[in-house]
């Protein structure tokens, strides 16, 4: 997928989804998917990572269905509730979003026509399309974030502080195992959060599939890359980065874990910051 750049009144996005080095060598399609919409002056984005396992041979389609369904549901949520400022009201309304996304994903999967799924009961059919999902809706005064399965959502502040959205690390899974939209209780295990108001110092939100994080030597290096993206956007602008992001993500996969990589950068630039501390590998070219 060629890089996407869309600008809203309050938030903009630069995003790309790239086939991993290992999949390029084997001729396997990108299992990740990405969907973006400009809504109410802000941005709705969804990133999905199909499992790519023998038990989920259509996970690339499942990821696409997930990203598109989530983006549509977030757009509808923003259009219905854009004027609401009360946290509790928004929180109560947001509690229904995971179920809406899961139901729409299931509808798309159930109505799809693939040979291997013919005659299967719906529960078994959905496993063929298994995928994770991360999504975000950022408008002027509030944000809605959701995640099911692995991947990362990082907040970068204008003082270069980086935080994760979710507190605590799940020890439920090891290795490549993760939660999935194909699970019967997918809506109840989806993490979600309403942020009202958005912290003024929040400068960038990074969403990425796990192939990005796994390509760094450490969590600290991964977090530093998020800050580097923020600095590069400020110094060079999104148009320049759009020309380079595909190449940089390909290099990251080549030199990292070899998995597919999808990265979405939602940002609002405030002031120019020196590039003196930017990682050389990221600033090259």
NORSULFEN-V12070 format. One record per residue. N is the residue number from 1. RES is the residue in one small letter. SS is DSSP state (@ for helix, = for strand, . for the rest). OMEGA is omega in degrees with one decimal (NA if undefined). Layout:
BEGIN
n:N res:RES ss:SS omega:OMEGA
n:N res:RES ss:SS omega:OMEGA
END
This chain:
BEGIN
n:1 res:x ss:. omega:176.5
n:2 res:x ss:. omega:-175.9
n:3 res:x ss:. omega:178.8
n:4 res:x ss:= omega:173.8
n:5 res:x ss:= omega:177.7
n:6 res:x ss:= omega:-176.3
n:7 res:x ss:= omega:173.4
n:8 res:x ss:. omega:-178.3
n:9 res:x ss:. omega:-175.5
n:10 res:x ss:. omega:179.9
n:11 res:x ss:. omega:175.2
n:12 res:x ss:= omega:-177.0
n:13 res:x ss:= omega:168.8
n:14 res:x ss:= omega:-173.9
n:15 res:x ss:= omega:177.9
n:16 res:x ss:= omega:175.8
n:17 res:x ss:= omega:-171.8
n:18 res:x ss:= omega:174.3
n:19 res:x ss:. omega:-177.3
n:20 res:x ss:. omega:-178.9
n:21 res:x ss:@ omega:-179.7
n:22 res:x ss:@ omega:179.2
n:23 res:x ss:@ omega:176.1
n:24 res:x ss:@ omega:-179.2
n:25 res:x ss:@ omega:-176.2
n:26 res:x ss:@ omega:-178.0
n:27 res:x ss:. omega:178.8
n:28 res:x ss:. omega:-178.1
n:29 res:x ss:. omega:175.6
n:30 res:x ss:. omega:179.6
n:31 res:x ss:. omega:178.2
n:32 res:x ss:= omega:174.9
n:33 res:x ss:= omega:-174.7
n:34 res:x ss:= omega:176.3
n:35 res:x ss:= omega:-175.1
n:36 res:x ss:= omega:173.7
n:37 res:x ss:= omega:169.3
n:38 res:x ss:= omega:-175.3
n:39 res:x ss:= omega:174.6
n:40 res:x ss:. omega:179.0
n:41 res:x ss:. omega:179.7
n:42 res:x ss:= omega:-174.5
n:43 res:x ss:= omega:168.0
n:44 res:x ss:= omega:-179.4
n:45 res:x ss:= omega:175.9
n:46 res:x ss:= omega:-179.0
n:47 res:x ss:= omega:-178.6
n:48 res:x ss:= omega:-178.1
n:49 res:x ss:= omega:177.7
n:50 res:x ss:= omega:-172.1
n:51 res:x ss:. omega:177.6
n:52 res:x ss:. omega:-178.2
n:53 res:x ss:. omega:177.4
n:54 res:x ss:. omega:179.6
n:55 res:x ss:. omega:179.3
n:56 res:x ss:. omega:-174.8
n:57 res:x ss:. omega:179.3
n:58 res:x ss:. omega:-176.6
n:59 res:x ss:@ omega:176.8
n:60 res:x ss:@ omega:175.0
n:61 res:x ss:@ omega:177.7
n:62 res:x ss:@ omega:178.1
n:63 res:x ss:@ omega:178.7
n:64 res:x ss:@ omega:177.0
n:65 res:x ss:@ omega:-177.7
n:66 res:x ss:@ omega:-178.1
n:67 res:x ss:@ omega:-178.8
n:68 res:x ss:@ omega:180.0
n:69 res:x ss:@ omega:-178.9
n:70 res:x ss:@ omega:-178.7
n:71 res:x ss:@ omega:178.1
n:72 res:x ss:@ omega:-179.7
n:73 res:x ss:@ omega:178.1
n:74 res:x ss:@ omega:178.1
n:75 res:x ss:@ omega:177.8
n:76 res:x ss:@ omega:179.3
n:77 res:x ss:@ omega:179.7
n:78 res:x ss:@ omega:-177.6
n:79 res:x ss:@ omega:-179.7
n:80 res:x ss:@ omega:-167.1
n:81 res:x ss:@ omega:-172.7
n:82 res:x ss:. omega:-175.9
n:83 res:x ss:. omega:-179.0
n:84 res:x ss:. omega:-180.0
n:85 res:x ss:. omega:-175.6
n:86 res:x ss:. omega:-176.5
n:87 res:x ss:@ omega:-174.8
n:88 res:x ss:@ omega:178.5
n:89 res:x ss:@ omega:178.5
n:90 res:x ss:@ omega:-179.3
n:91 res:x ss:@ omega:179.4
n:92 res:x ss:@ omega:179.2
n:93 res:x ss:@ omega:-178.6
n:94 res:x ss:@ omega:-179.2
n:95 res:x ss:. omega:-179.0
n:96 res:x ss:. omega:-174.5
n:97 res:x ss:@ omega:179.0
n:98 res:x ss:@ omega:179.7
n:99 res:x ss:@ omega:179.8
n:100 res:x ss:@ omega:179.5
n:101 res:x ss:@ omega:-178.7
n:102 res:x ss:@ omega:180.0
n:103 res:x ss:@ omega:-179.9
n:104 res:x ss:@ omega:176.1
n:105 res:x ss:@ omega:179.5
n:106 res:x ss:@ omega:179.4
n:107 res:x ss:@ omega:-179.1
n:108 res:x ss:@ omega:178.4
n:109 res:x ss:@ omega:-176.4
n:110 res:x ss:@ omega:-177.7
n:111 res:x ss:@ omega:-179.5
n:112 res:x ss:. omega:-178.7
n:113 res:x ss:. omega:174.9
n:114 res:x ss:. omega:-172.0
n:115 res:x ss:@ omega:-175.2
n:116 res:x ss:@ omega:-175.8
n:117 res:x ss:@ omega:-177.4
n:118 res:x ss:. omega:176.9
n:119 res:x ss:. omega:179.5
n:120 res:x ss:. omega:171.1
n:121 res:x ss:. omega:-171.1
n:122 res:x ss:@ omega:-178.4
n:123 res:x ss:@ omega:179.7
n:124 res:x ss:@ omega:178.4
n:125 res:x ss:@ omega:-177.2
n:126 res:x ss:@ omega:178.5
n:127 res:x ss:@ omega:179.5
n:128 res:x ss:. omega:-175.5
n:129 res:x ss:. omega:-171.5
n:130 res:x ss:. omega:-177.0
n:131 res:x ss:= omega:170.1
n:132 res:x ss:. omega:179.4
n:133 res:x ss:= omega:169.6
n:134 res:x ss:= omega:178.0
n:135 res:x ss:= omega:-178.0
n:136 res:x ss:= omega:173.0
n:137 res:x ss:= omega:178.9
n:138 res:x ss:= omega:174.5
n:139 res:x ss:. omega:-172.3
n:140 res:x ss:. omega:-168.3
n:141 res:x ss:. omega:-177.3
n:142 res:x ss:= omega:179.7
n:143 res:x ss:= omega:173.4
n:144 res:x ss:= omega:-178.6
n:145 res:x ss:= omega:178.8
n:146 res:x ss:= omega:176.3
n:147 res:x ss:= omega:172.5
n:148 res:x ss:= omega:-178.4
n:149 res:x ss:. omega:-174.6
n:150 res:x ss:. omega:-171.5
n:151 res:x ss:. omega:-174.6
n:152 res:x ss:= omega:168.4
n:153 res:x ss:= omega:-179.2
n:154 res:x ss:= omega:173.8
n:155 res:x ss:= omega:177.1
n:156 res:x ss:= omega:-178.6
n:157 res:x ss:= omega:-173.2
n:158 res:x ss:. omega:172.2
n:159 res:x ss:. omega:179.4
n:160 res:x ss:. omega:173.6
n:161 res:x ss:. omega:178.7
n:162 res:x ss:= omega:177.4
n:163 res:x ss:= omega:172.7
n:164 res:x ss:= omega:-178.8
n:165 res:x ss:. omega:-175.0
n:166 res:x ss:. omega:-180.0
n:167 res:x ss:. omega:-179.9
n:168 res:x ss:. omega:-179.4
n:169 res:x ss:. omega:-179.9
n:170 res:x ss:. omega:175.5
n:171 res:x ss:. omega:-176.8
n:172 res:x ss:. omega:-176.7
n:173 res:x ss:. omega:174.5
n:174 res:x ss:. omega:178.3
n:175 res:x ss:. omega:-175.1
n:176 res:x ss:. omega:-178.8
n:177 res:x ss:. omega:179.9
n:178 res:x ss:. omega:173.8
n:179 res:x ss:. omega:-172.9
n:180 res:x ss:. omega:174.6
n:181 res:x ss:. omega:-178.3
n:182 res:x ss:. omega:178.6
n:183 res:x ss:. omega:-177.7
n:184 res:x ss:. omega:-177.2
n:185 res:x ss:. omega:-173.8
n:186 res:x ss:@ omega:-177.2
n:187 res:x ss:@ omega:-176.9
n:188 res:x ss:@ omega:179.6
n:189 res:x ss:@ omega:175.7
n:190 res:x ss:. omega:174.4
n:191 res:x ss:= omega:176.7
n:192 res:x ss:= omega:-176.6
n:193 res:x ss:= omega:170.5
n:194 res:x ss:= omega:177.2
n:195 res:x ss:= omega:179.9
n:196 res:x ss:= omega:-10.6
n:197 res:x ss:. omega:174.2
n:198 res:x ss:. omega:178.7
n:199 res:x ss:. omega:-178.0
n:200 res:x ss:. omega:-178.3
n:201 res:x ss:. omega:177.0
n:202 res:x ss:= omega:-174.8
n:203 res:x ss:= omega:-175.1
n:204 res:x ss:= omega:173.6
n:205 res:x ss:= omega:-179.5
n:206 res:x ss:= omega:171.8
n:207 res:x ss:= omega:179.6
n:208 res:x ss:= omega:172.2
n:209 res:x ss:. omega:-170.0
n:210 res:x ss:@ omega:177.2
n:211 res:x ss:@ omega:179.2
n:212 res:x ss:@ omega:180.0
n:213 res:x ss:@ omega:-176.3
n:214 res:x ss:. omega:-179.9
n:215 res:x ss:. omega:177.7
n:216 res:x ss:. omega:-177.3
n:217 res:x ss:. omega:-177.0
n:218 res:x ss:. omega:175.4
n:219 res:x ss:@ omega:179.1
n:220 res:x ss:@ omega:178.4
n:221 res:x ss:@ omega:178.0
n:222 res:x ss:@ omega:179.7
n:223 res:x ss:@ omega:178.2
n:224 res:x ss:@ omega:177.4
n:225 res:x ss:@ omega:177.9
n:226 res:x ss:@ omega:177.0
n:227 res:x ss:@ omega:178.9
n:228 res:x ss:@ omega:177.5
n:229 res:x ss:@ omega:179.5
n:230 res:x ss:@ omega:-179.1
n:231 res:x ss:@ omega:-179.9
n:232 res:x ss:@ omega:176.9
n:233 res:x ss:@ omega:-179.6
n:234 res:x ss:@ omega:-174.6
n:235 res:x ss:@ omega:-172.5
n:236 res:x ss:@ omega:-178.6
n:237 res:x ss:. omega:-173.8
n:238 res:x ss:@ omega:-179.2
n:239 res:x ss:@ omega:179.0
n:240 res:x ss:@ omega:-179.6
n:241 res:x ss:@ omega:177.8
n:242 res:x ss:@ omega:178.7
n:243 res:x ss:@ omega:-171.8
n:244 res:x ss:@ omega:-169.2
n:245 res:x ss:@ omega:179.5
n:246 res:x ss:@ omega:179.8
n:247 res:x ss:@ omega:-177.7
n:248 res:x ss:@ omega:179.3
n:249 res:x ss:@ omega:174.8
n:250 res:x ss:@ omega:178.8
n:251 res:x ss:@ omega:179.5
n:252 res:x ss:@ omega:177.9
n:253 res:x ss:@ omega:179.2
n:254 res:x ss:@ omega:-175.2
n:255 res:x ss:@ omega:-177.0
n:256 res:x ss:. omega:-171.9
n:257 res:x ss:. omega:178.7
n:258 res:x ss:. omega:-178.0
n:259 res:x ss:. omega:171.3
n:260 res:x ss:. omega:-179.1
n:261 res:x ss:= omega:171.5
n:262 res:x ss:= omega:180.0
n:263 res:x ss:= omega:174.4
n:264 res:x ss:= omega:-179.1
n:265 res:x ss:= omega:175.4
n:266 res:x ss:= omega:-168.2
n:267 res:x ss:= omega:168.0
n:268 res:x ss:. omega:-177.1
n:269 res:x ss:. omega:-178.7
n:270 res:x ss:. omega:-178.1
n:271 res:x ss:. omega:179.9
n:272 res:x ss:. omega:177.9
n:273 res:x ss:. omega:-178.3
n:274 res:x ss:. omega:177.1
n:275 res:x ss:. omega:-171.9
n:276 res:x ss:. omega:-175.1
n:277 res:x ss:. omega:-177.1
n:278 res:x ss:. omega:-179.6
n:279 res:x ss:. omega:-177.7
n:280 res:x ss:@ omega:-176.9
n:281 res:x ss:@ omega:-177.5
n:282 res:x ss:@ omega:-174.8
n:283 res:x ss:@ omega:-177.7
n:284 res:x ss:. omega:171.7
n:285 res:x ss:. omega:NA
END
